[in-house]
């Protein structure tokens, strides 16, 4: 048991020191020899330890499934990014019939239902205060302006709370997008690194075996 414990300790120490995962002490010594001789490059083993024993080549099935998983993670990151672009930071969105209007504490934007605010006119409180009499009171512009000019403390408190909620939701989706996209890049890079390093190690191991035979 003590001999097994010593071997396990040496293997773990090798893994921690070099970032290389192997389950056999002899393989660890062989890889260390290759590193010392310069046949194996330390940079080849960057981010490879999480994929298992470097001396065992990954099966095609596992490689395909792992690649698909990385693609799924990337797509989830893209989806989160697309969703956050639909949220207008600093504004509360209100849908009314065939229109949508966006309210901040000082500005108003009106668009067609679920349309982008790009190139849409931004109205100020001054614009709303100078509404021409020719504009009907039940028009979208008049209704939205009434909300913008509402100076009740309870309404202002509600608006601030809703704007903060919108900003938090947008920032959360951004963070999720960054995390998933970075994870997918690291996932793909580490998968590539493992398969390349594993090929080098297996070939080196075979060449050493041929020399001793």
C-alpha positions, 0 to 999 in steps of 0.5 A: 500500500505504501508503494502504491501511495508513493507512486500515486504521489509521484504521479500527482506531483508530476501532473501538478508540476508539468500540467500533464495527466498520466496514470502510469509512473513509467509514462511520466518518467518517459514524458519527463525524459522527452521534455528534458531532451527537447523532443516534447515541448512544454507548450504542447501540454497547455490546458490538456490535463482535464481531458485524461491520460495524455498517453491514450489517444482520444477516440473519434466518438469522444472527439466528435462529441466533445467538439459538438459540446464546444459548439453548443457552448459557443452557440449558447453564448451567441444566443445570450449576446443576441438576447441582450442586444434586444434590451435597450439599457437605461429605458423601460419598454412598454408595448401599446397596440402596434407600437412600442415606446421606451422611457427613461427619466429624461427621454422618450423613443417610439418605434413600431412594435418590436422594431429596433430603436436604431435611427428612431427619433429621441424625444425630450421632456421639452418636446413633450411639453410643446405638443401641438394641439393638432396631435390627438390626446389618444395618439401614441406620442401623447400617451407616451409623453404623459408617462414621461412628464409624470412627476409623481414620486411613486411613479418616478420611484417605479421607473427608476426601479424598472430601469435598474431591473432592465440594466441588470438583465442586460448586464447579466446576459452580457456576462453569461455571453462572455463566460460561455464564449470564453469557455467555448474558446478554451474548450476548443483550444484545450481539445486541440492541444490534447489531441496534438500532444497525445499524438506526439507522446504516443509517437515518442513512446513508440520510438523509444520502445523500438529503440529498446527492442 
